[in-house]
């Protein structure tokens, strides 16, 4: 058996398929969105097919009386699928990232199916019929078996896709001792996390040339540790998107050097060992069945919560654009008649994970003065047009950003996006604003502090990032409407 060397791993990862690298220190722990979506739909499809097949067997082979038909049958199947998927979400299926010998995946399926059984069988008996209740008595245990098999197969598919470089971030592990070995094994058996270890660097403990294996059913995967001075060039050579410090004995100066060199190479930093986190803001961690990995970032909401927030964005933006379409036309005409130039103003801004996008606004400044500079802080700024003063006062110049929301560049609620030259000067603390999609409105926008620069009022954005949810978004939108009606 040949070792999976660093070179071999690099050759299996075609260029261009690795996701765009996030800004240093802002990487979220959620697994690849593509993997998460596939798993959710696979679970739902498995349940739908299982209920449908068992129903047909009960009706045709076991001569069970016809209980449901047509649309009622589909409603029944969808209801069961929704119940089980929600219980899977509740038990952590779409948040966990793998486990030793894949035990946790099976455990959460059993727990979710048990909860669904307790809820669905009595509910079907009371609201439906005895036949439907008995169908569920046999269906849910069968579905548990089907889901366990499906997840084992899906786990293997995700692992193959990760090895080929789809939806992954390349990880360099610094530390080849016990912690580094445990980390390598945890990452290998957690393909949903989307983290692919490509190198293990000895931190000076004499673990050079050691084969580090993954603990699994078969000991097929391993890397050989290498001794090297930790430099940004080393991170670049391995095309690493993340460096995980897995050494318990590094002095603070050495840790600072690793963080500095990693960020110089454009890689984010996390820690997989006990260390002094004093002075490091907003530490978060994931637990890969006992292997803790700490990161300097804010926790992301759960998959269902993110889906609900995105659904809110699409529904509200679409409805508002339909209702105010005539107003948009009038405002565009007013801008054109007031001064020379296009009605829409386009400018590059920085969004989530440092990705740049083009923001849309009604133009409020003279064309020859619309440059990348700090935004006007006064209505008497000579760059602002007559129409622009009114648009800025009423915030109507922001309405075209609903297009950005529909394009998924922005959300209705979130931190305001800033220009690249401002973001380039961000401190590590300010970069935490880039962990979420920017918003059309937000806490800062409806505060009195909106008179001052965005990055000088970080507390609003950090509060939102920590507490973000569909209900927080609703609340901010309601307050924004009240804020606008008061003319403030």
N, C-alpha and C positions, 0 to 999 in steps of 0.2 A: 504493500500500500504506500503510495507516494504522499508526502505531506502537502497540505494545501498552502503553498508558499504565498508570500505577498505578491510576487510576480504573477502567479497563476490566478489569484483573485482579481488582479488588475486586468488581466487579459479577458476575463469573463464578463467584465463590465463595459459594454460599448459606450463610447462617448455620446453625450447628448440625451441619454435616457435617465440620468440622475436628476432628481428634482432640483430646482433652483435653490441655491444655498441661502438659508436665512441669515439674518443679521446676528452677529456674535452675541451669545448670551440670551437670545430671545426664543430659542427653539422650544416648541411645545412638546409635551410627551405623548400626545395622541398619535396612534399609529396612522399609517398612510390612509388618507381619506378614501382612496380607491379601494384598498383592502377592506376598510370598514363598511363601505357601501355594498361591496360584493358579498360580504359575510351576512349583512342584514337581509339582503334580498334572497340569498341562498337559504337562510333559515326560514323566511316566510314562504318561499316556494316549496321547501321540503314539507312544511306543515300543511300547506294547501293540497299538495299531491297526496300526502298520507291520509288526510281526512277523506278526500274524494275517493281514493282507492278502497279504503275500508268501508265506506258507505256503499260502494258498488258491490263489494263482496257480500256485505250483510243483506243487501236487497236481492241480489240475483242467486248467490250460491247458498246462502243460509235461509232463503225464503222469508226474510224479514219483511214486514209490511212497509210499504213506501211511506217514509216519514216526511221527506222534504222533496221538493222538485224545483227545477228551474232556478229562478232568482233567489228563492228562499234557501236553496242548497248553497249557492254561492255566498250569500250573506252569512250563513252558518259557518262555512269554511273560512271566510275572511275574518269573522269574529274570533274564531279559535286561533287563527294565525296571529292576529293582532294581540290577543291576550298572552300568548306564549312569547312573542317577540318582546313585548313590554316587560314581562317577567324576566326574560333573559337580560334585558337592559338593566333591570333593577338588581339582579344578582351579579352584575359586573362583566358580562360576556363581552360587551363592546368597549370596555375600558381595560380589562386585563390583557396581558400581552404574551401569554404563554406560560408554561410551567414545567417542572421536572416530570419527564415521561408523559406529558400532556394530561396530567391528572386533573388539574383545575378546570380545564375545558369540559371534561366529563362531569365533574362535580356541579358546576353551575347549570349545566343542562338538566341534570337530575333535580336540582333544587327548583329551577324554573318550571319544569313540568309538574312537580309535586304541588307547587303553589297554584298552577293553572288547574290541576285536578280538583283541588280543594274549592276553588272558586267556581269552575265551570260546571261540574257535575250537579251540585245542588241548584245552581242557577238554571241549568237546562231543565231540571225536574220541575222547578217552581214556575218558570216562565214558558217552558216549551211543553215537552211530553216525556213520558217515561222512556219511550224509544230513543229519543235524542240523548237522554241522560245515559242510557246503557251504551249507546254508540261511543260516547266520550269515555266511559269506563274502560273500554277496550282500546280506543283510539289514542289516548294520551300516553299510556305506557309504550305503545308501538311507536308513537312519535318521538319519545325519548330515545329509543334505540336508533331510529333513523337519524335524529339530530346528532347523536354521538358519532355515528359513522360519517355523516356529512362533514362534521367539523374536523375529524381526523384527516379526511381526504383534502378538505380545504386548507388545512394546516400545511400539508405536503405541497400543495399547489403554490401557496404563498411563499414557501421556502424556496421553491424552484424559481419563482419570479424574482425573489429577492437576490438570489445568486446571479441572475441574469441582469440585475441592475435596475429593475423596474420598481419605482416608488420607494427607493431606499436612500439612506444617507450613510456614507462610508465613515466608519469609526476607527480611530487610532487609539489603542489602549496603552496608557503610560503606566507601567508597573506590571512585572511578570511574576509577582509573588502570588500568595494564596488568594488575595483579593482579585488580582488581574485574571487568574485562572477561573475563579468562580464567575467573574463578570463575563468572560468570553463564552463560557458554557451557557449562562443565562441568556445572552443575546442570541446565540445560535438557535436555542430552542424557543425563541420568541419572534417568529417571522412577522407577526402582525405589527410589531413595533417599528418595523422598517429600518432597523439599524444593523448594518453589516460590518462586523469587525474585519479589517483588512490587514492589521499589523498589531503586534504586541512588542513594545519597546521596554527593555530592562531599565529600571530606574537606578541602577548602580548597586543592586543587592546580590549580584552574581548569578542571576537566573538567565544568563545569555545562552542561547542554543537549546533551550528546553522546549520540548513538544507539549503544547497546551491543548488538551482534548476537550470535546464537548461531551457532557454526560447525557446520554440518550439511550435508546434501545440498542443502537449499534455505534461503536466508537469509530465513526468514519471521518469526522471533521476535526481537523486540528491545524494550528498555526505553530510556527517555530519562532520563539522570541529572539529578538536581535538587540545588540548593544549599540547605542548611538547617542550622540549629544543632541539634546532636544533643541531643535531650531525650527523656525518657520519653514525653511527649505525642506526639512524632513516631512512636515505635514503636507506640503505641496507635492512632494515626490510620491506620496501615497494617495494623493487626491482626496484627502480626508475632509469631510464636512464637519466632523465633531471629534474633539479629543476628550476622552474620559480618563481622569486621573484616578488610578487604582493603586495608590501607594499610601500606606499609613504612616510612613516615617519621613516624609518630605518636610523639610523646614519651610516656614512661611515664605522666605525669599525664593526658594525653589518653586513653590506653588505659583507665586507671583510671576516668575519667569516663564513657566509653562503657559499660564493664562495670557501673558503678553505676547509670546511667540505664536500661540495658537490664533489669537485675534489678528496678529500681523499677517498670518496666512489666510485669514478669512474664515476660520473655523470657530464654531461655538465650543463652549467648555462645560463639562459636567464632572461630578465627583462620585466615585463608587467606593469611598472609604470614609471612616470617621475622621473628621477634621474640624478645625476651629472656624465656624461660620460667622463669628462676630464681625460686624461691619459689612457683611454681604447681604444686601437687601432681598427680601422676598424669595427665600430659598423654598424650593418645592422638591418633591421626590416621587419616584415610582418604586413599587415593590415588586420585583420579579421573583416572587416566592422566596423571600428572604434576602435577596440581593438588592440592597437599596442603592438607587442612583439619584444623586442630588443635582439640581440644576438651578441656575440663577434666572428664573423666569416666573411668570404668573400661570396659575393653573387654567386650563381651558375647560369650558363647560362640556357636559356629556354630549354624546352623539345626538340623542333625541332633542336635547335643548338647542344644539346648534341647528338642527333641521327645522325646529320650530321658529327660531330667530330668522333663518333664511326665508321660510315661508311667509313670515310677517313682512319682511322686506319686499318680497315680490308682490304680495297681495296689496299692501298699502301703496307702493310706488305705482303699480299698474292702475289702481283705482284713481289715485290722485291725478295721474297724467291724463287719464280719460276725461275727468271732470274739469280740469283746468286747461285743457287744450286751447280753447279760445283765448284765455288769458295769456298763455305762452306766446301765441301769435301776436297779440296786441303789444306785449312787452318787447318782443323782438323788433317789431316795427318802430316802436318808440326809440329804441337804442339806435337803430339805423338812421332815423330822421334827426336825432340829436347831434350826432357826430359821425365823421367818416370812419369806415371800418366795418368789420363783420359784427353781427349781433352777438354771436357766441365767442367767448374767450376760452382758449385752450391752453393748458399749461401742464408741464410734468410735475407730478407730486409723488411722494413716497408713501406706499401703503404697507400692508401687513408683510412681515418678514423682509422688509426693505425692497419689495418689488415696486418698480416705478409704473405709473399709469398716467393717462391724460385725463385731467379733470375738466369738466364743462361748467361754465358759469355765463350769465349774461355779462357782457362787457360793461364795466363801469368806469374805465379809464380811457384816456385818449390813446389811439393806436400807437403813436410814436413814443409813448411813455410806458407802454405795457411791457415791462422788462422783469427779469427775475431779480426782484428786490423785496425788501420787507414790505408787508402790506401797509397801506395808509392807515394811520391811527387817528386821523382827524378828518372831518367832513370838508374842511377848507383846503385840504391837500390839493395843489394845482394839477395833479395827475388825474383827478376825478372829474368826470363830466357832470353836466347839470342833471341829466337823467340818472347818472350813476349815484349821485348823492341820495336821491329818493330810493333807488333800488337797494342801496346798502342799508339805509335806515330801516326799511321794511323787511330786509333779508330776502327779498324776492329774487335777487341776483343768484341765489343758491338753488333755485328750482331746477335748472337743467341737470343738477347732480343726481336727480332721480334716474337719469340715463346710466350714470355710473353705478347706481345701486342695482339696476337690472342687469348690468354687465358683470356684476359681482366684484367690481373694483372697490366698492364701498358698501357700507351698511347704512341704514337709516340713522342708527345711533352708534356713536363711537368717538374716539379722539379725532380732532381735525387733522387732515393730512397737510404736511408742510413741504416746502420746496427742498430739492436735494442739497443745495448749498447750506441750508440751515441744519438738515439732518446730519450732514457730514461733521458738524461740530457738536453733535449730541454727546453727552456723557453716557456712561453705561447705564445710569439710572434713567435717563431720558429715553434711552433706546427701548425701554420697556413699553413705551407707547406703541411700538411697532409689532407687538405680539398679537394684536387684533386688527380687524379691518377698520379703516378710518370711517367716520360717520358724517352724515349731513348735519346732524345736530348731536348734542351731548350735554353733559353736565356743565362743562366750561362755557358752552355757548349760551346757556340760559342763566348764567351767573353774572354778578356785577363785575367780576374779574375779567370778563371778555374784553374790557378796555385795554388790558395788558397782553403782552405776547403769550402765545399758547404755552411754550415750553417753560415759562416762568410760573405756571400754575399747574404743576404736575399732579398735585393731590387729587384733582377732579378725575383725571384720566386713570390714575392708579386705583381709585375707589371703584370706578366703573369696571375696569379690567377684573378686579377681584370679585365683584358681585354681579357681573353681567348675567342676564337671563332674559327670557322673553317678557317677563313681567316688569323687569327694570326698563326694558325698551319701551313697553307700553306706557309706563309712568313718565318716562322722559318725553315721549311724543305728546302726551296729554299736557305736560307742563310747557312744552314748546308752543303748542297751540295757544295756551293761556298767555304765554310770554308775548307771542305775536299779536294777539288781540289787544293786549294792553299797550301795544306800540312801543315796547321797551327793547 
